[in-house]
């Protein structure tokens, strides 16, 4: 849909503005291939068209197109998307150079227009430039929210949301279920409870307020994810960003403004609570909700607090990083299991053995479910939620794999391609969770984890910019998925054929949402009430 607009702009606006630069580029092409003015060799890659670059040849699934280009040009190649110079890395050894050997150089982001708006100009964890402010925000999030003590204290909130999910599925009477939507609603309920559960729902009519805020939060978060992933001509031609021709910036301001109103409301309620009603710290096993912790935070070294804007930017990160990613992983896992009933059967047998037919899943059961862990790992191998991760941007020119990457280049790590590399994976395009259990395999994978130390398996990235919400995300995905499989049997509606068609976006979603029919699996129906 962007192509006609881009061609029109190239004809009417860009050609007059870039004719001098274009002439210079044409002269440069007569020099040795990929040579910069200083003689440093850029990676190989397709030339594309003047002004438009390779943009007209890119399909909707960028990760797949990049993999095909890597087969032709090699594990590192360059291309221009509009006026943006991009470099794509598709091999573990070169990824190691980016995220480990030159981690500081590549520690910055290159956010698109929509991301710049929702992150308050890069004041969050995901898009903030690498430096003291980013280190402080990440330290707060990792130590305050991601510590084992903190996550354990919020378990009753997560348990409540999972019980609500089970009851609603049971009361649905075996009707069709949009699995991704159910997972999204459950996860976002968990997150909102952990972030401001102590601020709302404390009696005196607050339960009604909490429901209203929760409903607005869910609908606004869904729209936020949609706008963030929308293609935008301003991202490919920065000279046009001021015109916002597609209205993406305007729409993101509107949607993120709605989310900001929710944040302002709960922040004001939290401040009022702190001033007028000293807390007993007994709301969640002695643990404050995360919002109270943020408002009370003071750095031990500097004594500095964090600003209201930084708090809201951090909350925005969780909306994107904790909701759609987790629910999409659950949906992909269920999609694979419905197509591999023998794997689903083994998983349910493990659940019955560990939990029992007369008990519900608790988070304490999760460490004793190695096959379910293997299912999630294999799901993230085949369907990483961010197939290109978040782009990196070098702060200075740097050599990777013998090629020069100029400052400001948008660098993609194609983990989707690396996860399917036959050099590292047996039968790489097939769904085989057993590969994460078999220590005697020719290419053992049992030791692989999510921490980014094995560069052929990077579902959450690696280095300084590894996903900050990894511990919480893993807990939520495992808990919800285990409950869905233990409590219910699942099958496709009559006449529906399963598929795993992908749709590239801010996260890697299914083209067709997974709709299944659920039936109670356990004999004790009181467990569903």
N, C-alpha and C positions, 0 to 999 in steps of 0.2 A: 504493500500500500504506500510505502514511502517513495518508491522508485519514480513514479510520475512527477511527484512534487520535487524530488531532487533534480531530475533532468530539467524541469522548468526553471528551477532556481539557477542551475548551472548555465542555462542559456541566457536568462534575463538579468541575473545579478552577479554571479560569480565570475563569469568570463571577463567582463570589463574590469573587475576589481583585482583579478589575479593574472592578467595576461603577462605582466612583466615577470612574475614569479614562475609562470609556466615556461616562458622562454628560457629562463635560467635552468629549469629542470630538464628541458630538452637538450640543452647543451651539455648538461652533466651526464646524460645517458650515453654520450659519445666517449666518455672516459671509461677506463677499465671497470668491469662489472662491480657494482656495490661499493665503489671507492668514494669516500668522503673527500672533502677538499684537503684534509690533512693526511690523506692516504690510508686512513683506518678503514678496514673492510667491514661493511655491514653484512648481516646475514643475507643469504639468497632469498628469493621470493618472487611472486608474480608482479608484473609492472602495473597491471590494471589500466584504467583510462585516465586521460588528463582530468584534473580537478576531482573527479569522482573516485579515483583510485580503484580499488577492487570491490567497492561497495555494490555495484550492480550485479556482481556474480555471487554474492553471498546469499544463501538461502535462509529460511527461518531458524534452522538448527545450527547455530554458529559452531558449536563444539564438534559436530560431525564434519562440517566443511573444513574446519581447521585440521582435523585428523587426516582427511583426504589430501589436503595440501602438504602435510608433513610426509606422507608417503612419497610425494613427488620431490619436494625440496629438502627434506631432511628434518631432523629433530628440532632444529631452530630455524625459523624463517621470519621474514618481515613482509608486511603488506601495509598499504595505506587504505584506511576506511575514511573516505572523504579527505579531509586535511589532517587526519590523525595518523601518525606513524605508530604502527603496532608491531610487536614482536611476540611470537608464539613459541613456547617451549614445550616439547612433548616427550622428553626422555627423563628418566629419574636422575641420571648423572648430571645433566644440565640443570634440572630443578634444584639439585643439591647446591650448585654454585650460586643460584639465586637466593635460596632461603637459608643457606648455612654459611657458605664462604663469603658472600657479599650481602649478608642479611641487612646490615645497617644501610647500605647504599640503596637497597630495594625495599626499605621499610615504609615508604610513603605510598599513598593511594593516589588514584586519578579518578575522582568521583565524577559521574555524569551530572547534568543540570539538576535532575530531580533529586538525586542523592545529596547534592549540595544544599538544596532547600530543606529537606527533611532533617538533615543533620546540623541545621543552624550554621551552615558555612563550614562544616568540618569540626564541630566542637564535641563530637562523640568519640566512642572507642573505635568504631569501624573505619571512619574516614579522617579522623584527626591526624595532622602531620606528626611524624615520629619526633618525640621530644619530651620535655619534662611534663607538660600538661597531659599528654597521652599516657605516659608512664604512671602518673598519679591516678587517672581515671581507671586504668586497667587494674592497678593495684587495689583500688577500692572495690571494684567489681569482683575480682578473683578472691580476695580475702574476706570480704563482707558477705557476698552472696553465694560464692562457690565453695566456701569451706564446708567440710563434712558436717561440722557442728551446725552451721546455718541451714544446710539442706535437710539434715535430719530433723531439725526443729520444725520445719515447715511440712513435714510429711503428712500430718493430719489434714492440711489443706488439700494436698494432692490426692489423698485418699478420698476425701469428700467429693471431689470432682469426678474421680473414677467411679465411685459408687453411684453418683448421679447419672453418669453415662450408661452404666449397666441397667439401672432402673428404667431409663428412657428407652433403651433398646428392647428390654423385656416387655414394657408396656406397649411398644409398637406392634406387638402381636405377629411378628414374622413378616412384616412388610418390607419393602425395598429400602435399603440403607445406603446413603452416600457416605462411604467410609471416610473419605478425606474431610468432609464437612464435620462429621462426628468427632474425628480426631482433633480438628482445628478448634472446635468449640471447647473440648475438654482441656486441651493444652492452654488455650488463652485464659480459661477459668483458673487453671493452676497458677499461671504467671501473674494475673491480676491479684489473686489472693496473696501470693508471696510478696508482691510489691506494695500493696496498700491494704491488705486484709485487716490490719489492726486499726486502719483509719475509718473504714466503712463497715457497716453491719454490726454495730455494737449496741443495738437496742434503741429505744425511743424513736421508732420509725426508720432507723438507719438501714434496716434490711431492704426496705423499698427503694431507698436511694441507691444502695449497692446494686440492686437488680437493674435499675435504669442505667447507671454508669456502666455496668458490665455489658448490657445490651448495646449501648452506643460504642463501647470499646471494641466489641467484636465486629460490628458493621464497618466502623471507620478503619480498623486494622486491615480488613479484607480489601477495602478500596485503596488503602495506602500501598499495599503490596502490588496491586494491579497497576497503579500509576507509575510506580518505581520501575517496573519492568517494561513499560511502553517504549518502543523505539522512538527516537527523537532526532530530527534533522539537526538540531542545535548542537548535539553531541558530536556529529561528524563534521560540521562546519561551524566552528566557534565564532566566526565573524558574524553569523546570523543569530547568535544566541540572544542578542538584545531585542530581536523582533518576536521571539517566542512564537514562531509561525504556526505550530501545532497546538499551542496553548498548554503544553505539558507543564511548564513552570507555573503557570497560573493555576492549573488544576492541582498540582502538588501543594501549592501554598494554601489552597482552599481545604484540601483533605487534611494536610498536616496541621492546619489551623484548627480543624475540628478536634483532632487528637490533642492539640495543645490546650484547648479549653478543658478537656477532661483532666489532663495533667494539672493544670492550674487549680481546678476545683479540688482534687484530692490533696494537692500540696497545701492549699489554704486550710483545708480541714485538718490536715496533719499538724500544721503550725499551731492552729487553734487548740488542738488536742494537747500539744506539748506545753503550751503556755497556761492553759486553764485547768488541765487535769493531769498532774504528774503521773507518769505511767508506772505501773507495778512491775512491768517487764515479765508478766506472767501470761501474755496472750498466746504465745507459741512456745511453750516449754522454756520460758525465760528469754526467748529471742524476739527482738523487735522485727516488725516488717521492714523491708529494705528501704522504703521511703523515709522512715524515721531515722534509720542509720545514716542515710545520705545527708539529711538535714542537720544531724548532730556531728557529722564528721569533721575532725580537725587533724591535719597531718602532723604526726609526732615530730618530724624534723623541722618543718617550717611554721607550723601553727596555722596554716592556711585552710580555709574551708573551700567548698566548691560552690559555684554560682547556681542560681536557679536555672539558668539557660543550660548549663552543663548537665544538671539533673534531668531536665526534660530531654536533652539530646541522648542521654544514656538510656532513658526509658524508651525512646524511639528505637534505639538499637534492639532492645529486647522484643519489641513488637515484630520487627522483621526477622531478627536472628533466632528468636525462640519459638515462634508460632508456626509460620508457613513451612519452615525447614523441618520441624519435628513432625508436623501432621503429614507433610508430603512423604517423608521417610516411612511412616506407618502405612500410608496408602500404597507405596511401592512394594513394601514387604508383603502386604496382603495380596497385591496383584500377582506377585511371583508365587506365593503359596497357593493361590487358587488355581494356578496353572501347573503346579507341581504338588498334587494331592498326597503323594508319598512322603514329601518333605513335611507338609502340614501334619500328617499323621504322626510322624516321629516327634515333632515339636509338641503336639498335644499329649503324646504318651509321656514325654519328659515332664510336662506340667502336671499330669495326673500323679506321676511317681513322686515328684518333689512336694507338691501342694496337697494332693489328695482330692477325692471327688466330693468331699463335704466341707471344703474350705475355699475361701476366696484368695486371690493373689495379694500378697503384701510385698512391699519393696525389699524386705529382708530375704525373700525367696530369690531375688534376681541373681545374686552371685552364684547360686547353685543351678543355674540353667545354661550350661555351656552351649548346648545346641541352639537355643534361642539367640544367644550372643552371636553365634556363627551366622545365623540367618540375617541378623541386622548388619553384620560386617559385610556379608556377601551382597546384601541389598545396596549398601553404600558403595561397594566396588562397582557394581553394574550401573547404579543410578545415583551418583554423588549429587547431593542437593545443589551444589554450586560447581558445575562441571569445569568451569574455567577459574574457579575461586574468585576472589575480588582482585581486580587488576592491580599490579604494583607499578611504581613510577620511580626510576632511579634519580637520585638527587645530583648525580654527576655521571659523566660518561664512564662506561665500565665494559670490560671484556668478559664475555660468556661463551665458552666453547670455541675460543679463537676468533669470535666475531665481536665487533664493537656495537654497543647499544648506547645511543646518545641520551643525554639528560632529557627528561620529560617524556620519553617514550612510554606508551602504554604496554605493559608486559603481562601477557596471559600465561598461566600454567595450565595446560590442558590435562587435568587429572583424569578426565573421562577417557582420553586416549591412553594414558599411562596405565590405567586400571584394566585396559584391554590389550596390553602389549604381550604377544605370545612368548617373548623372551623371558617374561617373569611369571606368566600365568598359563597353566595347562587348560586347554579348552576355554579360552578367555571370554567368549561371548555367552557361555552357558551358566545357568544358575546352579551352583554346587556349593552349598554351605559347608559341606564336609571338608572342603579344602582348608578351612580355618581350624580343623580339629586334628587332621592327620599329620602327625610328626614325622612319619616315615615317607611322606610324599617326596617325589624328586625335587620339588621346589616347596619346601615347608613354609607354611604361612601361619602356623599356630601362634607364633610369637608376635604376630602383627597386632598393633594396637592403634589407637587414634591419635597418638601423640606426635606423629610426624617424623619419627626417627628412621622409618623405612620409606625411601623416597619413591618407591613404586606403588605405595598405598598412602594417599594423602587426602582422605575425604574431608578433613577439617583444616587442611593447610599444614604449615610447619613454620618454625622460627618465631620471631617476635610477633608476627601477625597471625599466628594460629588462632582459631576461633576461641574467643574468651568464654563463651557459654557452653563449652563442650561437656563438662561434668553434669550440668543441669539438663542439657539436651539428651544426653545418654540415659539419664534416669527416667525422664518423662517418656521417651520412646519405648524403652524396655517395659516400663510399668503398664502403659496403655496397651501395647501389643500383646504382652503376656495375658492381660485381662481379657482382651477380645478373643484370643485363641482358647483360653481355659474355660471361659463362661459360655461360649457360643460355638455352634457349628455354622459354617458359612458355605454358601453356594451361589452360583450365578442365577439370576432370574431366567426363566424359561425363554429360550430363543436368543439369549445374549451370548456373544462370543468374547472371550477374554482377549486382551491385547496389552502390549507394553509400549505403545507409541509415545514418543517423547515430545515435549513442547519446551523449547528453550525460553528462559526468561530470568527474572531475578532469582528464581529457583527452578530446578528441572522438574516440571510437572508432567502429569499424564495428559495426553491430548483429550482422551475420553475419561471423565471421572469414573472411579470404580464404584459401581452400584452392586450390592450383594443383598442376599436374603439371609437373615440371622434366625437361628433357632436355639433355644436353651440347650446346653450340653450337659449340665449337671442335674442329677436327680432331685436334689433338695431345692425346690423352687423358692423357699424362703430366703435363700441367698441372693435372690434377684430383687428383693423388695427394698 
